[in-house]
Amino acid sequence: MSGSNVWTRNREKMKMFSELFAECSLEAAAYGRCVAATTTGSQELKKDACSKEFVVLKTCFINAAKKKCK
C-alpha cells in the first residue's frame, strides 16, 4: 500500500471541493444564514434545526460532483 497515493487522492478531492462549493454558493449561503440565525446569542445549534437547508446543499454537492466526474 502506497502512502503517497492516499495523499494524492485526498489532495484531488480537496481541490474538487472548492470547485463544488463555488457551484453551490447560493445553497451554502442559505445554510449559513440558517445556522447563524439559529445560533444567535449563546444558543447552541440543535440537531435538525437547519436540516431542510442542509439537504438542499448536500443535493447540490452531489449533483455538482456527478457533473465533474463525467
CHARMM-style PDB file with segment names, atoms N, HN, CA, C and O in Angstrom:
ATOM      1  N   MET     1       0.850  -1.177   0.000  1.00  0.00      PROA
ATOM      2  CA  MET     1       0.000   0.000   0.000  1.00  0.00      PROA
ATOM      3  C   MET     1       0.894   1.238   0.000  1.00  0.00      PROA
ATOM      4  O   MET     1       1.787   1.373   0.837  1.00  0.00      PROA
ATOM      5  N   SER     2       0.648   2.112  -0.923  1.00  0.00      PROA
ATOM      6  HN  SER     2      -0.077   2.002  -1.602  1.00  0.00      PROA
ATOM      7  CA  SER     2       1.465   3.301  -1.067  1.00  0.00      PROA
ATOM      8  C   SER     2       0.826   4.483  -0.343  1.00  0.00      PROA
ATOM      9  O   SER     2      -0.326   4.835  -0.599  1.00  0.00      PROA
ATOM     10  N   GLY     3       1.578   5.078   0.548  1.00  0.00      PROA
ATOM     11  HN  GLY     3       2.513   4.792   0.756  1.00  0.00      PROA
ATOM     12  CA  GLY     3       1.080   6.221   1.285  1.00  0.00      PROA
ATOM     13  C   GLY     3       0.912   7.459   0.416  1.00  0.00      PROA
ATOM     14  O   GLY     3       0.026   8.277   0.664  1.00  0.00      PROA
ATOM     15  N   SER     4       1.758   7.600  -0.601  1.00  0.00      PROA
ATOM     16  HN  SER     4       2.477   6.936  -0.803  1.00  0.00      PROA
ATOM     17  CA  SER     4       1.665   8.790  -1.448  1.00  0.00      PROA
ATOM     18  C   SER     4       0.381   8.784  -2.266  1.00  0.00      PROA
ATOM     19  O   SER     4      -0.152   9.849  -2.579  1.00  0.00      PROA
ATOM     20  N   ASN     5      -0.124   7.610  -2.618  1.00  0.00      PROA
ATOM     21  HN  ASN     5       0.309   6.745  -2.365  1.00  0.00      PROA
ATOM     22  CA  ASN     5      -1.385   7.520  -3.354  1.00  0.00      PROA
ATOM     23  C   ASN     5      -2.539   8.090  -2.548  1.00  0.00      PROA
ATOM     24  O   ASN     5      -3.406   8.774  -3.094  1.00  0.00      PROA
ATOM     25  N   VAL     6      -2.552   7.812  -1.264  1.00  0.00      PROA
ATOM     26  HN  VAL     6      -1.848   7.257  -0.821  1.00  0.00      PROA
ATOM     27  CA  VAL     6      -3.609   8.316  -0.388  1.00  0.00      PROA
ATOM     28  C   VAL     6      -3.589   9.833  -0.376  1.00  0.00      PROA
ATOM     29  O   VAL     6      -4.639  10.467  -0.484  1.00  0.00      PROA
ATOM     30  N   TRP     7      -2.411  10.424  -0.245  1.00  0.00      PROA
ATOM     31  HN  TRP     7      -1.558   9.910  -0.157  1.00  0.00      PROA
ATOM     32  CA  TRP     7      -2.302  11.874  -0.198  1.00  0.00      PROA
ATOM     33  C   TRP     7      -2.688  12.510  -1.528  1.00  0.00      PROA
ATOM     34  O   TRP     7      -3.297  13.580  -1.558  1.00  0.00      PROA
ATOM     35  N   THR     8      -2.337  11.857  -2.613  1.00  0.00      PROA
ATOM     36  HN  THR     8      -1.842  10.988  -2.588  1.00  0.00      PROA
ATOM     37  CA  THR     8      -2.693  12.385  -3.934  1.00  0.00      PROA
ATOM     38  C   THR     8      -4.198  12.395  -4.120  1.00  0.00      PROA
ATOM     39  O   THR     8      -4.760  13.383  -4.594  1.00  0.00      PROA
ATOM     40  N   ARG     9      -4.858  11.304  -3.750  1.00  0.00      PROA
ATOM     41  HN  ARG     9      -4.402  10.502  -3.365  1.00  0.00      PROA
ATOM     42  CA  ARG     9      -6.318  11.247  -3.878  1.00  0.00      PROA
ATOM     43  C   ARG     9      -6.985  12.288  -2.989  1.00  0.00      PROA
ATOM     44  O   ARG     9      -7.925  12.958  -3.418  1.00  0.00      PROA
ATOM     45  N   ASN    10      -6.513  12.430  -1.767  1.00  0.00      PROA
ATOM     46  HN  ASN    10      -5.749  11.886  -1.418  1.00  0.00      PROA
ATOM     47  CA  ASN    10      -7.099  13.412  -0.850  1.00  0.00      PROA
ATOM     48  C   ASN    10      -6.894  14.832  -1.355  1.00  0.00      PROA
ATOM     49  O   ASN    10      -7.793  15.666  -1.248  1.00  0.00      PROA
ATOM     50  N   ARG    11      -5.723  15.110  -1.901  1.00  0.00      PROA
ATOM     51  HN  ARG    11      -4.993  14.433  -1.988  1.00  0.00      PROA
ATOM     52  CA  ARG    11      -5.440  16.431  -2.440  1.00  0.00      PROA
ATOM     53  C   ARG    11      -6.382  16.740  -3.602  1.00  0.00      PROA
ATOM     54  O   ARG    11      -6.887  17.857  -3.718  1.00  0.00      PROA
ATOM     55  N   GLU    12      -6.615  15.749  -4.459  1.00  0.00      PROA
ATOM     56  HN  GLU    12      -6.204  14.842  -4.365  1.00  0.00      PROA
ATOM     57  CA  GLU    12      -7.527  15.928  -5.584  1.00  0.00      PROA
ATOM     58  C   GLU    12      -8.962  16.177  -5.105  1.00  0.00      PROA
ATOM     59  O   GLU    12      -9.674  17.009  -5.668  1.00  0.00      PROA
ATOM     60  N   LYS    13      -9.375  15.456  -4.073  1.00  0.00      PROA
ATOM     61  HN  LYS    13      -8.797  14.781  -3.616  1.00  0.00      PROA
ATOM     62  CA  LYS    13     -10.721  15.648  -3.529  1.00  0.00      PROA
ATOM     63  C   LYS    13     -10.874  17.034  -2.927  1.00  0.00      PROA
ATOM     64  O   LYS    13     -11.907  17.676  -3.117  1.00  0.00      PROA
ATOM     65  N   MET    14      -9.870  17.507  -2.209  1.00  0.00      PROA
ATOM     66  HN  MET    14      -9.031  16.986  -2.055  1.00  0.00      PROA
ATOM     67  CA  MET    14      -9.948  18.832  -1.600  1.00  0.00      PROA
ATOM     68  C   MET    14      -9.966  19.924  -2.673  1.00  0.00      PROA
ATOM     69  O   MET    14     -10.645  20.940  -2.523  1.00  0.00      PROA
ATOM     70  N   LYS    15      -9.220  19.708  -3.746  1.00  0.00      PROA
ATOM     71  HN  LYS    15      -8.668  18.883  -3.867  1.00  0.00      PROA
ATOM     72  CA  LYS    15      -9.223  20.664  -4.849  1.00  0.00      PROA
ATOM     73  C   LYS    15     -10.608  20.715  -5.494  1.00  0.00      PROA
ATOM     74  O   LYS    15     -11.101  21.789  -5.839  1.00  0.00      PROA
ATOM     75  N   MET    16     -11.223  19.554  -5.650  1.00  0.00      PROA
ATOM     76  HN  MET    16     -10.822  18.682  -5.369  1.00  0.00      PROA
ATOM     77  CA  MET    16     -12.547  19.493  -6.250  1.00  0.00      PROA
ATOM     78  C   MET    16     -13.590  20.118  -5.323  1.00  0.00      PROA
ATOM     79  O   MET    16     -14.569  20.692  -5.799  1.00  0.00      PROA
ATOM     80  N   PHE    17     -13.394  20.015  -4.017  1.00  0.00      PROA
ATOM     81  HN  PHE    17     -12.598  19.549  -3.630  1.00  0.00      PROA
ATOM     82  CA  PHE    17     -14.352  20.577  -3.061  1.00  0.00      PROA
ATOM     83  C   PHE    17     -14.544  22.071  -3.281  1.00  0.00      PROA
ATOM     84  O   PHE    17     -15.673  22.561  -3.245  1.00  0.00      PROA
ATOM     85  N   SER    18     -13.465  22.796  -3.506  1.00  0.00      PROA
ATOM     86  HN  SER    18     -12.548  22.398  -3.535  1.00  0.00      PROA
ATOM     87  CA  SER    18     -13.595  24.246  -3.708  1.00  0.00      PROA
ATOM     88  C   SER    18     -14.381  24.551  -4.978  1.00  0.00      PROA
ATOM     89  O   SER    18     -15.126  25.530  -5.022  1.00  0.00      PROA
ATOM     90  N   GLU    19     -14.223  23.722  -6.014  1.00  0.00      PROA
ATOM     91  HN  GLU    19     -13.618  22.927  -5.979  1.00  0.00      PROA
ATOM     92  CA  GLU    19     -14.991  23.911  -7.244  1.00  0.00      PROA
ATOM     93  C   GLU    19     -16.469  23.617  -7.002  1.00  0.00      PROA
ATOM     94  O   GLU    19     -17.341  24.341  -7.483  1.00  0.00      PROA
ATOM     95  N   LEU    20     -16.741  22.553  -6.253  1.00  0.00      PROA
ATOM     96  HN  LEU    20     -16.033  21.965  -5.862  1.00  0.00      PROA
ATOM     97  CA  LEU    20     -18.132  22.210  -5.940  1.00  0.00      PROA
ATOM     98  C   LEU    20     -18.763  23.290  -5.072  1.00  0.00      PROA
ATOM     99  O   LEU    20     -19.925  23.651  -5.259  1.00  0.00      PROA
ATOM    100  N   PHE    21     -17.998  23.795  -4.136  1.00  0.00      PROA
ATOM    101  HN  PHE    21     -17.054  23.502  -3.984  1.00  0.00      PROA
ATOM    102  CA  PHE    21     -18.501  24.849  -3.252  1.00  0.00      PROA
ATOM    103  C   PHE    21     -18.881  26.082  -4.062  1.00  0.00      PROA
ATOM    104  O   PHE    21     -19.892  26.726  -3.782  1.00  0.00      PROA
ATOM    105  N   ALA    22     -18.078  26.410  -5.060  1.00  0.00      PROA
ATOM    106  HN  ALA    22     -17.257  25.887  -5.288  1.00  0.00      PROA
ATOM    107  CA  ALA    22     -18.374  27.570  -5.905  1.00  0.00      PROA
ATOM    108  C   ALA    22     -19.683  27.362  -6.669  1.00  0.00      PROA
ATOM    109  O   ALA    22     -20.447  28.309  -6.857  1.00  0.00      PROA
ATOM    110  N   GLU    23     -19.943  26.143  -7.105  1.00  0.00      PROA
ATOM    111  HN  GLU    23     -19.323  25.374  -6.953  1.00  0.00      PROA
ATOM    112  CA  GLU    23     -21.181  25.858  -7.828  1.00  0.00      PROA
ATOM    113  C   GLU    23     -22.408  25.892  -6.916  1.00  0.00      PROA
ATOM    114  O   GLU    23     -23.525  26.096  -7.390  1.00  0.00      PROA
ATOM    115  N   CYS    24     -22.211  25.696  -5.633  1.00  0.00      PROA
ATOM    116  HN  CYS    24     -21.303  25.530  -5.247  1.00  0.00      PROA
ATOM    117  CA  CYS    24     -23.322  25.627  -4.681  1.00  0.00      PROA
ATOM    118  C   CYS    24     -23.294  26.805  -3.715  1.00  0.00      PROA
ATOM    119  O   CYS    24     -23.724  26.680  -2.568  1.00  0.00      PROA
ATOM    120  N   SER    25     -22.800  27.927  -4.164  1.00  0.00      PROA
ATOM    121  HN  SER    25     -22.451  28.028  -5.096  1.00  0.00      PROA
ATOM    122  CA  SER    25     -22.625  29.063  -3.256  1.00  0.00      PROA
ATOM    123  C   SER    25     -23.952  29.596  -2.712  1.00  0.00      PROA
ATOM    124  O   SER    25     -24.019  30.001  -1.551  1.00  0.00      PROA
ATOM    125  N   LEU    26     -24.991  29.602  -3.518  1.00  0.00      PROA
ATOM    126  HN  LEU    26     -24.937  29.273  -4.460  1.00  0.00      PROA
ATOM    127  CA  LEU    26     -26.292  30.099  -3.029  1.00  0.00      PROA
ATOM    128  C   LEU    26     -26.853  29.175  -1.949  1.00  0.00      PROA
ATOM    129  O   LEU    26     -27.379  29.638  -0.937  1.00  0.00      PROA
ATOM    130  N   GLU    27     -26.734  27.877  -2.171  1.00  0.00      PROA
ATOM    131  HN  GLU    27     -26.306  27.501  -2.993  1.00  0.00      PROA
ATOM    132  CA  GLU    27     -27.232  26.907  -1.197  1.00  0.00      PROA
ATOM    133  C   GLU    27     -26.409  26.962   0.089  1.00  0.00      PROA
ATOM    134  O   GLU    27     -26.948  26.854   1.190  1.00  0.00      PROA
ATOM    135  N   ALA    28     -25.092  27.131  -0.070  1.00  0.00      PROA
ATOM    136  HN  ALA    28     -24.654  27.219  -0.965  1.00  0.00      PROA
ATOM    137  CA  ALA    28     -24.215  27.230   1.102  1.00  0.00      PROA
ATOM    138  C   ALA    28     -24.528  28.493   1.906  1.00  0.00      PROA
ATOM    139  O   ALA    28     -24.513  28.473   3.137  1.00  0.00      PROA
ATOM    140  N   ALA    29     -24.808  29.576   1.209  1.00  0.00      PROA
ATOM    141  HN  ALA    29     -24.820  29.592   0.209  1.00  0.00      PROA
ATOM    142  CA  ALA    29     -25.152  30.832   1.893  1.00  0.00      PROA
ATOM    143  C   ALA    29     -26.467  30.692   2.657  1.00  0.00      PROA
ATOM    144  O   ALA    29     -26.591  31.185   3.778  1.00  0.00      PROA
ATOM    145  N   ALA    30     -27.444  30.022   2.053  1.00  0.00      PROA
ATOM    146  HN  ALA    30     -27.343  29.621   1.143  1.00  0.00      PROA
ATOM    147  CA  ALA    30     -28.732  29.818   2.732  1.00  0.00      PROA
ATOM    148  C   ALA    30     -28.547  28.970   3.985  1.00  0.00      PROA
ATOM    149  O   ALA    30     -29.135  29.261   5.027  1.00  0.00      PROA
ATOM    150  N   TYR    31     -27.738  27.928   3.886  1.00  0.00      PROA
ATOM    151  HN  TYR    31     -27.262  27.692   3.040  1.00  0.00      PROA
ATOM    152  CA  TYR    31     -27.467  27.077   5.056  1.00  0.00      PROA
ATOM    153  C   TYR    31     -26.735  27.887   6.134  1.00  0.00      PROA
ATOM    154  O   TYR    31     -27.054  27.785   7.318  1.00  0.00      PROA
ATOM    155  N   GLY    32     -25.766  28.679   5.719  1.00  0.00      PROA
ATOM    156  HN  GLY    32     -25.506  28.763   4.757  1.00  0.00      PROA
ATOM    157  CA  GLY    32     -25.023  29.514   6.669  1.00  0.00      PROA
ATOM    158  C   GLY    32     -25.917  30.519   7.369  1.00  0.00      PROA
ATOM    159  O   GLY    32     -25.787  30.740   8.573  1.00  0.00      PROA
ATOM    160  N   ARG    33     -26.832  31.136   6.613  1.00  0.00      PROA
ATOM    161  HN  ARG    33     -26.938  30.957   5.635  1.00  0.00      PROA
ATOM    162  CA  ARG    33     -27.769  32.084   7.232  1.00  0.00      PROA
ATOM    163  C   ARG    33     -28.649  31.383   8.261  1.00  0.00      PROA
ATOM    164  O   ARG    33     -28.918  31.930   9.330  1.00  0.00      PROA
ATOM    165  N   CYS    34     -29.095  30.175   7.936  1.00  0.00      PROA
ATOM    166  HN  CYS    34     -28.876  29.730   7.068  1.00  0.00      PROA
ATOM    167  CA  CYS    34     -29.936  29.423   8.874  1.00  0.00      PROA
ATOM    168  C   CYS    34     -29.169  29.112  10.158  1.00  0.00      PROA
ATOM    169  O   CYS    34     -29.687  29.290  11.261  1.00  0.00      PROA
ATOM    170  N   VAL    35     -27.938  28.649  10.005  1.00  0.00      PROA
ATOM    171  HN  VAL    35     -27.517  28.505   9.109  1.00  0.00      PROA
ATOM    172  CA  VAL    35     -27.122  28.320  11.180  1.00  0.00      PROA
ATOM    173  C   VAL    35     -26.873  29.578  12.005  1.00  0.00      PROA
ATOM    174  O   VAL    35     -26.980  29.549  13.231  1.00  0.00      PROA
ATOM    175  N   ALA    36     -26.542  30.680  11.340  1.00  0.00      PROA
ATOM    176  HN  ALA    36     -26.455  30.704  10.344  1.00  0.00      PROA
ATOM    177  CA  ALA    36     -26.280  31.929  12.056  1.00  0.00      PROA
ATOM    178  C   ALA    36     -27.527  32.415  12.783  1.00  0.00      PROA
ATOM    179  O   ALA    36     -27.443  32.868  13.924  1.00  0.00      PROA
ATOM    180  N   ALA    37     -28.677  32.324  12.133  1.00  0.00      PROA
ATOM    181  HN  ALA    37     -28.745  31.955  11.205  1.00  0.00      PROA
ATOM    182  CA  ALA    37     -29.919  32.777  12.760  1.00  0.00      PROA
ATOM    183  C   ALA    37     -30.315  31.881  13.932  1.00  0.00      PROA
ATOM    184  O   ALA    37     -30.878  32.351  14.921  1.00  0.00      PROA
ATOM    185  N   THR    38     -30.020  30.607  13.812  1.00  0.00      PROA
ATOM    186  HN  THR    38     -29.563  30.226  13.009  1.00  0.00      PROA
ATOM    187  CA  THR    38     -30.385  29.652  14.855  1.00  0.00      PROA
ATOM    188  C   THR    38     -29.492  29.784  16.086  1.00  0.00      PROA
ATOM    189  O   THR    38     -29.916  29.476  17.200  1.00  0.00      PROA
ATOM    190  N   THR    39     -28.261  30.239  15.887  1.00  0.00      PROA
ATOM    191  HN  THR    39     -27.917  30.490  14.982  1.00  0.00      PROA
ATOM    192  CA  THR    39     -27.296  30.285  16.996  1.00  0.00      PROA
ATOM    193  C   THR    39     -27.011  31.703  17.468  1.00  0.00      PROA
ATOM    194  O   THR    39     -25.928  31.975  17.985  1.00  0.00      PROA
ATOM    195  N   THR    40     -27.968  32.610  17.297  1.00  0.00      PROA
ATOM    196  HN  THR    40     -28.848  32.389  16.877  1.00  0.00      PROA
ATOM    197  CA  THR    40     -27.750  33.974  17.775  1.00  0.00      PROA
ATOM    198  C   THR    40     -27.606  33.968  19.292  1.00  0.00      PROA
ATOM    199  O   THR    40     -28.233  33.171  19.990  1.00  0.00      PROA
ATOM    200  N   GLY    41     -26.787  34.851  19.774  1.00  0.00      PROA
ATOM    201  HN  GLY    41     -26.277  35.498  19.207  1.00  0.00      PROA
ATOM    202  CA  GLY    41     -26.550  34.905  21.220  1.00  0.00      PROA
ATOM    203  C   GLY    41     -25.747  33.707  21.678  1.00  0.00      PROA
ATOM    204  O   GLY    41     -24.750  33.339  21.058  1.00  0.00      PROA
ATOM    205  N   SER    42     -26.182  33.110  22.754  1.00  0.00      PROA
ATOM    206  HN  SER    42     -26.992  33.409  23.258  1.00  0.00      PROA
ATOM    207  CA  SER    42     -25.453  31.966  23.296  1.00  0.00      PROA
ATOM    208  C   SER    42     -26.155  30.648  23.006  1.00  0.00      PROA
ATOM    209  O   SER    42     -25.827  29.626  23.609  1.00  0.00      PROA
ATOM    210  N   GLN    43     -27.108  30.660  22.095  1.00  0.00      PROA
ATOM    211  HN  GLN    43     -27.374  31.490  21.604  1.00  0.00      PROA
ATOM    212  CA  GLN    43     -27.828  29.428  21.771  1.00  0.00      PROA
ATOM    213  C   GLN    43     -26.921  28.460  21.026  1.00  0.00      PROA
ATOM    214  O   GLN    43     -26.062  28.863  20.241  1.00  0.00      PROA
ATOM    215  N   GLU    44     -27.130  27.181  21.286  1.00  0.00      PROA
ATOM    216  HN  GLU    44     -27.828  26.853  21.923  1.00  0.00      PROA
ATOM    217  CA  GLU    44     -26.397  26.147  20.567  1.00  0.00      PROA
ATOM    218  C   GLU    44     -27.233  25.664  19.396  1.00  0.00      PROA
ATOM    219  O   GLU    44     -28.463  25.713  19.426  1.00  0.00      PROA
ATOM    220  N   LEU    45     -26.557  25.204  18.381  1.00  0.00      PROA
ATOM    221  HN  LEU    45     -25.558  25.164  18.357  1.00  0.00      PROA
ATOM    222  CA  LEU    45     -27.241  24.653  17.218  1.00  0.00      PROA
ATOM    223  C   LEU    45     -27.848  23.306  17.593  1.00  0.00      PROA
ATOM    224  O   LEU    45     -27.149  22.406  18.057  1.00  0.00      PROA
ATOM    225  N   LYS    46     -29.121  23.183  17.392  1.00  0.00      PROA
ATOM    226  HN  LYS    46     -29.689  23.914  17.015  1.00  0.00      PROA
ATOM    227  CA  LYS    46     -29.828  21.935  17.711  1.00  0.00      PROA
ATOM    228  C   LYS    46     -29.858  21.045  16.489  1.00  0.00      PROA
ATOM    229  O   LYS    46     -29.885  21.527  15.356  1.00  0.00      PROA
ATOM    230  N   LYS    47     -29.853  19.753  16.721  1.00  0.00      PROA
ATOM    231  HN  LYS    47     -29.831  19.362  17.641  1.00  0.00      PROA
ATOM    232  CA  LYS    47     -29.912  18.782  15.626  1.00  0.00      PROA
ATOM    233  C   LYS    47     -31.180  19.023  14.807  1.00  0.00      PROA
ATOM    234  O   LYS    47     -32.253  19.261  15.361  1.00  0.00      PROA
ATOM    235  N   ASP    48     -31.045  18.960  13.515  1.00  0.00      PROA
ATOM    236  HN  ASP    48     -30.174  18.766  13.065  1.00  0.00      PROA
ATOM    237  CA  ASP    48     -32.138  19.118  12.551  1.00  0.00      PROA
ATOM    238  C   ASP    48     -32.716  20.525  12.493  1.00  0.00      PROA
ATOM    239  O   ASP    48     -33.764  20.723  11.877  1.00  0.00      PROA
ATOM    240  N   ALA    49     -32.071  21.507  13.111  1.00  0.00      PROA
ATOM    241  HN  ALA    49     -31.220  21.346  13.611  1.00  0.00      PROA
ATOM    242  CA  ALA    49     -32.584  22.873  13.072  1.00  0.00      PROA
ATOM    243  C   ALA    49     -32.553  23.432  11.654  1.00  0.00      PROA
ATOM    244  O   ALA    49     -33.449  24.179  11.261  1.00  0.00      PROA
ATOM    245  N   CYS    50     -31.545  23.080  10.899  1.00  0.00      PROA
ATOM    246  HN  CYS    50     -30.817  22.473  11.218  1.00  0.00      PROA
ATOM    247  CA  CYS    50     -31.402  23.566   9.529  1.00  0.00      PROA
ATOM    248  C   CYS    50     -31.339  22.402   8.548  1.00  0.00      PROA
ATOM    249  O   CYS    50     -30.642  22.464   7.535  1.00  0.00      PROA
ATOM    250  N   SER    51     -32.069  21.350   8.859  1.00  0.00      PROA
ATOM    251  HN  SER    51     -32.635  21.300   9.682  1.00  0.00      PROA
ATOM    252  CA  SER    51     -31.985  20.139   8.046  1.00  0.00      PROA
ATOM    253  C   SER    51     -32.471  20.358   6.620  1.00  0.00      PROA
ATOM    254  O   SER    51     -31.918  19.781   5.684  1.00  0.00      PROA
ATOM    255  N   LYS    52     -33.495  21.180   6.445  1.00  0.00      PROA
ATOM    256  HN  LYS    52     -33.945  21.648   7.205  1.00  0.00      PROA
ATOM    257  CA  LYS    52     -34.016  21.434   5.098  1.00  0.00      PROA
ATOM    258  C   LYS    52     -32.935  22.094   4.236  1.00  0.00      PROA
ATOM    259  O   LYS    52     -32.714  21.684   3.096  1.00  0.00      PROA
ATOM    260  N   GLU    53     -32.268  23.106   4.772  1.00  0.00      PROA
ATOM    261  HN  GLU    53     -32.447  23.439   5.698  1.00  0.00      PROA
ATOM    262  CA  GLU    53     -31.213  23.799   4.049  1.00  0.00      PROA
ATOM    263  C   GLU    53     -30.020  22.882   3.807  1.00  0.00      PROA
ATOM    264  O   GLU    53     -29.390  22.939   2.751  1.00  0.00      PROA
ATOM    265  N   PHE    54     -29.710  22.029   4.798  1.00  0.00      PROA
ATOM    266  HN  PHE    54     -30.221  21.983   5.656  1.00  0.00      PROA
ATOM    267  CA  PHE    54     -28.594  21.111   4.644  1.00  0.00      PROA
ATOM    268  C   PHE    54     -28.858  20.100   3.532  1.00  0.00      PROA
ATOM    269  O   PHE    54     -27.958  19.794   2.749  1.00  0.00      PROA
ATOM    270  N   VAL    55     -30.075  19.582   3.454  1.00  0.00      PROA
ATOM    271  HN  VAL    55     -30.806  19.831   4.089  1.00  0.00      PROA
ATOM    272  CA  VAL    55     -30.419  18.612   2.411  1.00  0.00      PROA
ATOM    273  C   VAL    55     -30.291  19.264   1.028  1.00  0.00      PROA
ATOM    274  O   VAL    55     -29.803  18.638   0.087  1.00  0.00      PROA
ATOM    275  N   VAL    56     -30.725  20.506   0.912  1.00  0.00      PROA
ATOM    276  HN  VAL    56     -31.122  21.014   1.676  1.00  0.00      PROA
ATOM    277  CA  VAL    56     -30.598  21.218  -0.368  1.00  0.00      PROA
ATOM    278  C   VAL    56     -29.123  21.388  -0.734  1.00  0.00      PROA
ATOM    279  O   VAL    56     -28.748  21.191  -1.890  1.00  0.00      PROA
ATOM    280  N   LEU    57     -28.287  21.752   0.234  1.00  0.00      PROA
ATOM    281  HN  LEU    57     -28.591  21.912   1.173  1.00  0.00      PROA
ATOM    282  CA  LEU    57     -26.856  21.917  -0.004  1.00  0.00      PROA
ATOM    283  C   LEU    57     -26.209  20.583  -0.373  1.00  0.00      PROA
ATOM    284  O   LEU    57     -25.415  20.512  -1.311  1.00  0.00      PROA
ATOM    285  N   LYS    58     -26.543  19.548   0.354  1.00  0.00      PROA
ATOM    286  HN  LYS    58     -27.188  19.606   1.117  1.00  0.00      PROA
ATOM    287  CA  LYS    58     -25.990  18.217   0.086  1.00  0.00      PROA
ATOM    288  C   LYS    58     -26.371  17.746  -1.319  1.00  0.00      PROA
ATOM    289  O   LYS    58     -25.536  17.205  -2.042  1.00  0.00      PROA
ATOM    290  N   THR    59     -27.612  17.950  -1.697  1.00  0.00      PROA
ATOM    291  HN  THR    59     -28.291  18.390  -1.110  1.00  0.00      PROA
ATOM    292  CA  THR    59     -28.077  17.565  -3.030  1.00  0.00      PROA
ATOM    293  C   THR    59     -27.312  18.327  -4.105  1.00  0.00      PROA
ATOM    294  O   THR    59     -26.937  17.762  -5.132  1.00  0.00      PROA
ATOM    295  N   CYS    60     -27.085  19.608  -3.861  1.00  0.00      PROA
ATOM    296  HN  CYS    60     -27.390  20.068  -3.027  1.00  0.00      PROA
ATOM    297  CA  CYS    60     -26.320  20.415  -4.812  1.00  0.00      PROA
ATOM    298  C   CYS    60     -24.902  19.866  -4.964  1.00  0.00      PROA
ATOM    299  O   CYS    60     -24.412  19.724  -6.084  1.00  0.00      PROA
ATOM    300  N   PHE    61     -24.239  19.556  -3.845  1.00  0.00      PROA
ATOM    301  HN  PHE    61     -24.637  19.671  -2.935  1.00  0.00      PROA
ATOM    302  CA  PHE    61     -22.885  18.991  -3.893  1.00  0.00      PROA
ATOM    303  C   PHE    61     -22.869  17.677  -4.672  1.00  0.00      PROA
ATOM    304  O   PHE    61     -21.986  17.454  -5.500  1.00  0.00      PROA
ATOM    305  N   ILE    62     -23.835  16.818  -4.410  1.00  0.00      PROA
ATOM    306  HN  ILE    62     -24.552  17.000  -3.738  1.00  0.00      PROA
ATOM    307  CA  ILE    62     -23.886  15.516  -5.089  1.00  0.00      PROA
ATOM    308  C   ILE    62     -24.072  15.707  -6.591  1.00  0.00      PROA
ATOM    309  O   ILE    62     -23.381  15.072  -7.388  1.00  0.00      PROA
ATOM    310  N   ASN    63     -24.994  16.571  -6.977  1.00  0.00      PROA
ATOM    311  HN  ASN    63     -25.555  17.087  -6.329  1.00  0.00      PROA
ATOM    312  CA  ASN    63     -25.229  16.816  -8.399  1.00  0.00      PROA
ATOM    313  C   ASN    63     -24.020  17.457  -9.071  1.00  0.00      PROA
ATOM    314  O   ASN    63     -23.674  17.098 -10.196  1.00  0.00      PROA
ATOM    315  N   ALA    64     -23.386  18.385  -8.403  1.00  0.00      PROA
ATOM    316  HN  ALA    64     -23.667  18.677  -7.488  1.00  0.00      PROA
ATOM    317  CA  ALA    64     -22.200  19.036  -8.960  1.00  0.00      PROA
ATOM    318  C   ALA    64     -21.044  18.037  -9.099  1.00  0.00      PROA
ATOM    319  O   ALA    64     -20.295  18.080 -10.076  1.00  0.00      PROA
ATOM    320  N   ALA    65     -20.905  17.144  -8.120  1.00  0.00      PROA
ATOM    321  HN  ALA    65     -21.513  17.110  -7.327  1.00  0.00      PROA
ATOM    322  CA  ALA    65     -19.850  16.131  -8.179  1.00  0.00      PROA
ATOM    323  C   ALA    65     -20.097  15.162  -9.323  1.00  0.00      PROA
ATOM    324  O   ALA    65     -19.154  14.743  -9.994  1.00  0.00      PROA
ATOM    325  N   LYS    66     -21.343  14.803  -9.550  1.00  0.00      PROA
ATOM    326  HN  LYS    66     -22.109  15.143  -9.005  1.00  0.00      PROA
ATOM    327  CA  LYS    66     -21.657  13.908 -10.660  1.00  0.00      PROA
ATOM    328  C   LYS    66     -21.286  14.548 -11.994  1.00  0.00      PROA
ATOM    329  O   LYS    66     -20.790  13.869 -12.893  1.00  0.00      PROA
ATOM    330  N   LYS    67     -21.524  15.855 -12.123  1.00  0.00      PROA
ATOM    331  HN  LYS    67     -21.926  16.406 -11.393  1.00  0.00      PROA
ATOM    332  CA  LYS    67     -21.169  16.552 -13.357  1.00  0.00      PROA
ATOM    333  C   LYS    67     -19.662  16.612 -13.543  1.00  0.00      PROA
ATOM    334  O   LYS    67     -19.167  16.458 -14.660  1.00  0.00      PROA
ATOM    335  N   LYS    68     -18.924  16.835 -12.452  1.00  0.00      PROA
ATOM    336  HN  LYS    68     -19.326  16.959 -11.545  1.00  0.00      PROA
ATOM    337  CA  LYS    68     -17.466  16.957 -12.520  1.00  0.00      PROA
ATOM    338  C   LYS    68     -16.794  15.630 -12.840  1.00  0.00      PROA
ATOM    339  O   LYS    68     -15.755  15.603 -13.498  1.00  0.00      PROA
ATOM    340  N   CYS    69     -17.372  14.543 -12.384  1.00  0.00      PROA
ATOM    341  HN  CYS    69     -18.217  14.565 -11.849  1.00  0.00      PROA
ATOM    342  CA  CYS    69     -16.744  13.231 -12.539  1.00  0.00      PROA
ATOM    343  C   CYS    69     -17.012  12.582 -13.892  1.00  0.00      PROA
ATOM    344  O   CYS    69     -16.464  11.520 -14.189  1.00  0.00      PROA
ATOM    345  N   LYS    70     -17.840  13.201 -14.704  1.00  0.00      PROA
ATOM    346  HN  LYS    70     -18.286  14.063 -14.463  1.00  0.00      PROA
ATOM    347  CA  LYS    70     -18.134  12.614 -16.023  1.00  0.00      PROA
ATOM    348  C   LYS    70     -16.992  12.792 -16.970  1.00  0.00      PROA
ATOM    349  OT1 LYS    70     -17.070  12.359 -18.120  1.00  0.00      PROA
TER     350      LYS     70
END
